[in-house]
Amino acid sequence: MITVSRGVLVVLAAAFSAYHVMLGLTSMGMYRDPAPVVVAICLYVAATVLSLLWTGRMALPVWVAAFDLAVSVATPLLVVGQLDVSEENGYATWYVAAIGTLMTIVMVRRRNVFAWLGTAFLVGHTVAYAGVGALGGYGVIGSVVWVAAAAVVTRALAAMARDVSRFARAERQVLEWHAEQEAHVVERQRRLEETYRRAAPLLTRVAESGGWLTAEERWECLLLEAAMRDEIRGRALLDDAVRARVLAARRRGVTVMLLDDGGLDGLDERELRRIRSRLAEALEGSRADKLVVRTVESASPVAVTVVGLRSGTRQAGASDGTAGPRSAVDAAAAESEGADDEVELWLEIPRQDAADVAR
């Protein structure tokens, strides 16, 4: 694609405007009184400089556009009054092309109403003073065509800019979706590798023993199954510290459920580390028989809730941290028998750090 810089366009517009000024200056001998023409030239130069050098934004300020419109009205009145419209005036009618150029600049600078009003006055003034036939002889038609072409091109460029913005936004969305999918693939691959690393020794032992396992080996299989379930259901809740605390709790005979329903999606890594660290502390300090950890929807100020329940018929071995394979089975049986549970732990981990909220 060939692009033209804004500076080049400004230089071209300035060159056209300077050409019209030169024509006006070289035609001074054709005017009855050059003074009004000199005033018209000065006004035109001032309007052109303001219109070209105002770089705050693409659209001209209203006061600059209004000044350009006033110049487009004043210039014909000042110049034509010093001409004999019944004779051939040649380049003495420089103001026609000059106003066409000025109104084209105003049109490109997104002030359509002012540009059309100035062009309409030029047409009406020419017809009133020199007749309809002068529209072609004075070059008014050419000025109107320039302004109309500027309007069409400006509208087309605006539509193109909107399309480019929309396509760029769509491209960003596609890239984000693609990155998200790649992240999911990488995460799934990592979890599969981690699961294989942890499961391979036990699977090898099962194959070698023909399925005959000791009580301790069966217990390790149950712990491994629970850990694999955590990887699927716990997702963003897990890091090495949380995994270690969950495993330690299960070895004590505690039933642990980790449920990530997507409530942590969108949090940055720093916040996730804070939440996981707080969760690991809660799991280590709790002496409940059952722990339920669940994420909260993203609209809530709470990120994670941790509930610990203590069974009314707690097993003797669980209180001193020496529970073995049988204690977990016994705890589950006690729960199924409807023993009364009491809340041992209730924790809400906030979505944002209190220090960040205070700032």
C-alpha positions as CSV (number, residue, x, y, z in Angstrom):
1,M,0.0,0.0,0.0
2,I,1.3,3.5,-0.9
3,T,0.9,6.0,1.9
4,V,1.4,9.8,1.8
5,S,2.5,11.5,5.0
6,R,0.5,14.4,6.4
7,G,3.5,16.7,5.9
8,V,3.5,16.1,2.2
9,L,-0.2,16.9,2.0
10,V,0.3,20.1,3.9
11,V,3.2,21.1,1.6
12,L,1.0,20.5,-1.5
13,A,-1.9,22.5,-0.1
14,A,0.4,25.3,0.9
15,A,1.9,25.3,-2.6
16,F,-1.5,25.5,-4.3
17,S,-2.5,28.3,-1.9
18,A,0.8,30.2,-2.6
19,Y,0.1,29.9,-6.3
20,H,-3.3,31.6,-6.0
21,V,-1.7,34.4,-3.9
22,M,1.0,34.9,-6.6
23,L,-1.7,35.2,-9.3
24,G,-3.5,37.8,-7.2
25,L,-0.3,39.8,-6.7
26,T,0.7,39.7,-10.4
27,S,-2.8,40.9,-11.4
28,M,-2.8,44.1,-9.3
29,G,-2.8,46.3,-12.5
30,M,-6.3,45.1,-13.4
31,Y,-8.0,46.4,-10.2
32,R,-9.5,49.9,-9.8
33,D,-8.1,50.0,-6.2
34,P,-5.5,47.4,-5.1
35,A,-5.9,48.1,-1.4
36,P,-9.1,45.9,-0.9
37,V,-7.4,43.1,-2.9
38,V,-4.3,43.2,-0.6
39,V,-6.6,42.9,2.4
40,A,-8.4,39.9,0.8
41,I,-5.0,38.3,0.1
42,C,-3.9,38.8,3.7
43,L,-7.1,37.3,5.0
44,Y,-6.7,34.3,2.7
45,V,-3.1,33.7,3.8
46,A,-4.1,33.9,7.4
47,A,-7.0,31.5,7.0
48,T,-4.8,29.1,5.0
49,V,-2.0,29.2,7.6
50,L,-4.5,28.5,10.5
51,S,-6.1,25.7,8.6
52,L,-2.9,23.9,7.6
53,L,-0.8,24.4,10.8
54,W,-3.5,23.7,13.4
55,T,-2.3,20.2,14.4
56,G,-4.2,19.6,17.6
57,R,-6.5,17.0,15.9
58,M,-7.9,16.2,12.5
59,A,-11.1,18.2,12.8
60,L,-10.6,22.0,12.8
61,P,-11.7,24.0,15.8
62,V,-15.1,25.6,15.1
63,W,-13.7,29.1,15.4
64,V,-11.0,28.4,12.7
65,A,-13.7,26.9,10.4
66,A,-15.9,29.9,11.0
67,F,-13.0,32.3,10.2
68,D,-12.4,30.4,7.0
69,L,-16.1,30.8,6.1
70,A,-15.9,34.5,6.8
71,V,-12.9,34.8,4.6
72,S,-14.7,32.9,1.8
73,V,-17.5,35.5,2.0
74,A,-15.3,38.6,2.4
75,T,-12.8,37.8,-0.4
76,P,-15.2,37.9,-3.3
77,L,-16.8,41.0,-2.0
78,L,-13.4,42.8,-1.7
79,V,-12.1,41.6,-5.1
80,V,-15.1,41.7,-7.4
81,G,-15.8,45.3,-6.4
82,Q,-12.5,46.3,-8.1
83,L,-13.2,44.5,-11.4
84,D,-15.2,45.2,-14.5
85,V,-17.2,42.1,-14.9
86,S,-18.1,43.0,-18.5
87,E,-14.5,42.5,-19.5
88,E,-12.1,39.5,-19.6
89,N,-10.3,39.6,-16.3
90,G,-8.0,36.6,-16.6
91,Y,-6.1,35.7,-13.5
92,A,-7.6,38.7,-11.6
93,T,-10.3,36.2,-10.6
94,W,-7.8,34.2,-8.6
95,Y,-10.1,34.3,-5.6
96,V,-12.4,31.7,-7.1
97,A,-9.7,28.9,-7.1
98,A,-8.3,30.3,-3.9
99,I,-11.7,29.9,-2.1
100,G,-12.1,26.5,-3.7
101,T,-8.8,25.4,-2.3
102,L,-9.6,26.8,1.2
103,M,-13.0,25.1,1.3
104,T,-11.3,21.9,0.2
105,I,-9.0,22.1,3.1
106,V,-11.9,22.8,5.4
107,M,-13.7,19.8,4.0
108,V,-10.7,17.5,4.5
109,R,-10.4,18.8,8.1
110,R,-13.9,17.5,8.9
111,R,-15.9,20.7,8.8
112,N,-18.3,19.8,6.0
113,V,-21.1,22.4,6.8
114,F,-18.7,25.3,6.8
115,A,-17.1,24.1,3.5
116,W,-20.4,23.7,1.7
117,L,-21.6,27.1,3.0
118,G,-18.5,28.8,1.7
119,T,-18.8,27.1,-1.7
120,A,-22.5,27.9,-1.9
121,F,-21.8,31.6,-1.3
122,L,-19.1,31.6,-4.0
123,V,-21.6,30.1,-6.5
124,G,-24.4,32.5,-5.6
125,H,-22.1,35.6,-5.6
126,T,-20.7,34.7,-9.0
127,V,-24.1,34.2,-10.5
128,A,-25.4,37.5,-9.0
129,Y,-22.5,39.6,-10.3
130,A,-21.5,37.9,-13.5
131,G,-24.4,35.6,-14.5
132,V,-24.6,31.8,-14.8
133,G,-22.2,31.8,-17.7
134,A,-19.4,33.0,-15.5
135,L,-19.5,29.8,-13.5
136,G,-17.4,28.1,-16.1
137,G,-15.4,31.1,-17.2
138,Y,-14.3,32.0,-13.7
139,G,-13.6,28.5,-12.7
140,V,-16.3,28.2,-10.1
141,I,-17.4,24.7,-11.4
142,G,-13.9,23.5,-10.9
143,S,-13.9,24.7,-7.3
144,V,-17.2,23.0,-6.6
145,V,-15.8,19.8,-8.1
146,W,-12.7,20.0,-5.8
147,V,-14.8,20.4,-2.7
148,A,-17.2,17.6,-3.7
149,A,-14.3,15.3,-4.5
150,A,-12.8,16.1,-1.1
151,A,-16.1,15.3,0.6
152,V,-16.3,11.9,-1.2
153,V,-12.7,11.0,-0.5
154,T,-12.9,12.1,3.1
155,R,-16.0,10.0,3.7
156,A,-14.4,7.0,2.0
157,L,-11.2,7.4,4.1
158,A,-13.3,7.6,7.3
159,A,-15.2,4.4,6.3
160,M,-11.9,2.8,5.5
161,A,-10.5,3.8,8.9
162,R,-13.5,2.3,10.6
163,D,-13.1,-0.9,8.7
164,V,-9.4,-1.0,9.5
165,S,-10.2,-0.5,13.2
166,R,-12.8,-3.2,13.1
167,F,-10.5,-5.6,11.3
168,A,-7.7,-4.8,13.7
169,R,-10.0,-5.5,16.7
170,A,-11.2,-8.8,15.1
171,E,-7.5,-9.7,14.5
172,R,-6.7,-9.0,18.2
173,Q,-9.6,-11.2,19.2
174,V,-8.5,-14.0,17.0
175,L,-4.9,-13.8,18.3
176,E,-6.2,-13.7,21.9
177,W,-8.4,-16.7,21.2
178,H,-5.5,-18.5,19.6
179,A,-3.2,-17.7,22.5
180,E,-5.9,-18.9,24.9
181,Q,-6.3,-22.2,23.1
182,E,-2.5,-22.6,23.0
183,A,-2.4,-21.9,26.7
184,H,-5.1,-24.6,27.3
185,V,-3.1,-27.1,25.2
186,V,0.1,-26.3,27.0
187,E,-1.7,-26.6,30.4
188,R,-3.3,-29.9,29.5
189,Q,0.0,-31.2,28.3
190,R,1.7,-30.1,31.5
191,R,-1.1,-31.8,33.6
192,L,-0.8,-35.0,31.6
193,E,3.0,-35.0,32.1
194,E,2.6,-34.4,35.8
195,T,-0.1,-37.1,36.1
196,Y,2.1,-39.6,34.2
197,R,5.1,-38.7,36.4
198,R,3.1,-39.4,39.5
199,A,1.1,-42.3,38.3
200,A,3.8,-44.2,36.4
201,P,5.5,-45.9,39.4
202,L,2.1,-47.1,40.8
203,L,0.9,-48.3,37.5
204,T,4.2,-50.2,37.0
205,R,3.7,-51.7,40.5
206,V,0.2,-52.8,39.6
207,A,1.4,-54.4,36.3
208,E,4.2,-56.2,38.0
209,S,2.1,-57.5,40.9
210,G,-0.7,-58.6,38.6
211,G,-3.1,-56.4,40.5
212,W,-2.3,-57.7,44.0
213,L,-1.5,-54.7,46.2
214,T,-0.9,-54.2,49.8
215,A,-3.2,-52.0,52.0
216,E,-0.6,-49.3,51.9
217,E,-0.3,-49.4,48.1
218,R,-4.1,-49.3,47.7
219,W,-4.1,-46.3,50.0
220,E,-1.5,-44.6,47.8
221,C,-3.6,-45.3,44.7
222,L,-6.6,-43.6,46.4
223,L,-4.4,-40.6,47.2
224,L,-3.2,-40.5,43.6
225,E,-6.7,-40.7,42.2
226,A,-7.8,-37.8,44.5
227,A,-4.8,-35.8,43.3
228,M,-5.6,-36.5,39.7
229,R,-9.2,-35.4,40.4
230,D,-7.8,-32.2,41.9
231,E,-5.9,-31.4,38.7
232,I,-9.2,-31.5,36.8
233,R,-11.5,-29.8,39.2
234,G,-9.1,-27.6,41.2
235,R,-7.2,-26.0,38.2
236,A,-6.2,-22.4,39.3
237,L,-6.4,-23.3,43.0
238,L,-3.3,-25.5,42.8
239,D,0.4,-24.9,43.2
240,D,3.1,-27.1,44.8
241,A,2.4,-25.7,48.3
242,V,-1.4,-26.3,48.0
243,R,-0.8,-29.8,46.6
244,A,1.5,-30.7,49.5
245,R,-1.0,-29.4,52.1
246,V,-3.9,-31.3,50.5
247,L,-1.9,-34.5,50.4
248,A,-0.9,-34.1,54.1
249,A,-4.5,-33.5,55.0
250,R,-5.7,-36.6,53.2
251,R,-3.0,-38.6,54.9
252,R,-4.5,-37.5,58.2
253,G,-7.8,-38.9,57.0
254,V,-9.4,-35.5,56.0
255,T,-11.8,-35.4,53.0
256,V,-10.7,-32.5,50.8
257,M,-12.7,-31.2,47.8
258,L,-11.2,-28.5,45.5
259,L,-13.7,-26.9,43.1
260,D,-12.6,-24.2,40.6
261,D,-15.6,-23.1,38.6
262,G,-13.6,-20.4,36.7
263,G,-13.9,-17.7,39.4
264,L,-10.1,-17.0,39.3
265,D,-10.0,-16.5,35.6
266,G,-8.5,-13.1,34.7
267,L,-6.5,-12.6,37.9
268,D,-2.9,-11.8,37.4
269,E,-0.2,-14.2,38.7
270,R,0.6,-12.0,41.8
271,E,-2.9,-12.2,43.0
272,L,-3.1,-15.9,42.3
273,R,0.1,-16.5,44.4
274,R,-1.4,-14.5,47.3
275,I,-4.7,-16.5,47.2
276,R,-2.9,-19.9,46.9
277,S,-0.5,-18.9,49.8
278,R,-3.4,-18.0,52.0
279,L,-5.2,-21.3,51.0
280,A,-2.1,-23.3,51.9
281,E,-1.9,-21.7,55.3
282,A,-5.6,-22.5,56.0
283,L,-5.2,-26.1,54.9
284,E,-2.2,-26.6,57.1
285,G,-3.8,-25.0,60.2
286,S,-7.2,-26.7,60.0
287,R,-8.0,-29.8,62.0
288,A,-11.4,-30.4,60.3
289,D,-12.6,-33.8,59.1
290,K,-13.8,-32.4,55.8
291,L,-12.6,-29.4,53.8
292,V,-14.4,-27.8,50.9
293,V,-12.6,-25.2,48.8
294,R,-14.6,-23.4,46.1
295,T,-14.0,-20.4,43.9
296,V,-16.5,-17.6,43.8
297,E,-17.9,-15.9,40.6
298,S,-15.7,-13.1,39.3
299,A,-18.2,-10.4,40.2
300,S,-17.8,-11.0,43.9
301,P,-15.1,-9.4,46.0
302,V,-14.4,-12.8,47.5
303,A,-12.2,-15.1,45.4
304,V,-12.2,-18.3,47.3
305,T,-14.2,-19.8,50.2
306,V,-12.8,-22.5,52.5
307,V,-15.2,-24.5,54.7
308,G,-14.0,-27.0,57.3
309,L,-16.4,-29.4,59.0
310,R,-15.7,-31.4,62.1
311,S,-17.6,-34.7,62.5
312,G,-19.3,-35.4,65.8
313,T,-17.8,-38.9,65.8
314,R,-14.1,-38.0,65.0
315,Q,-11.8,-40.9,64.9
316,A,-9.2,-41.3,67.5
317,G,-6.2,-41.5,65.2
318,A,-7.1,-38.4,63.3
319,S,-6.6,-36.1,66.2
320,D,-2.9,-36.7,66.5
321,G,-2.1,-36.7,62.8
322,T,-1.4,-40.5,62.7
323,A,-4.4,-41.5,60.6
324,G,-3.8,-44.2,58.1
325,P,-5.7,-45.8,55.3
326,R,-8.5,-47.1,57.6
327,S,-9.2,-43.6,59.1
328,A,-10.3,-42.1,55.8
329,V,-12.7,-45.0,55.3
330,D,-14.0,-44.7,58.8
331,A,-14.5,-40.9,58.5
332,A,-16.5,-41.4,55.3
333,A,-18.6,-44.0,57.0
334,A,-19.3,-41.8,59.9
335,E,-20.4,-39.0,57.6
336,S,-22.7,-41.3,55.7
337,E,-24.3,-42.4,58.9
338,G,-25.5,-38.8,59.4
339,A,-23.3,-37.7,62.3
340,D,-23.7,-34.1,63.3
341,D,-21.1,-31.8,61.8
342,E,-19.9,-28.5,63.2
343,V,-18.1,-25.8,61.3
344,E,-14.5,-25.8,62.3
345,L,-13.2,-23.3,59.7
346,W,-14.9,-20.6,57.6
347,L,-12.6,-18.5,55.5
348,E,-13.2,-16.0,52.7
349,I,-10.1,-15.1,50.7
350,P,-10.6,-11.7,49.1
351,R,-10.1,-11.2,45.3
352,Q,-7.8,-8.2,45.9
353,D,-5.2,-7.6,48.5
354,A,-6.4,-5.1,51.1
355,A,-3.3,-2.9,50.6
356,D,-4.1,-2.6,46.9
357,V,-7.7,-1.7,47.6
358,A,-6.6,0.9,50.1
359,R,-4.3,2.5,47.5
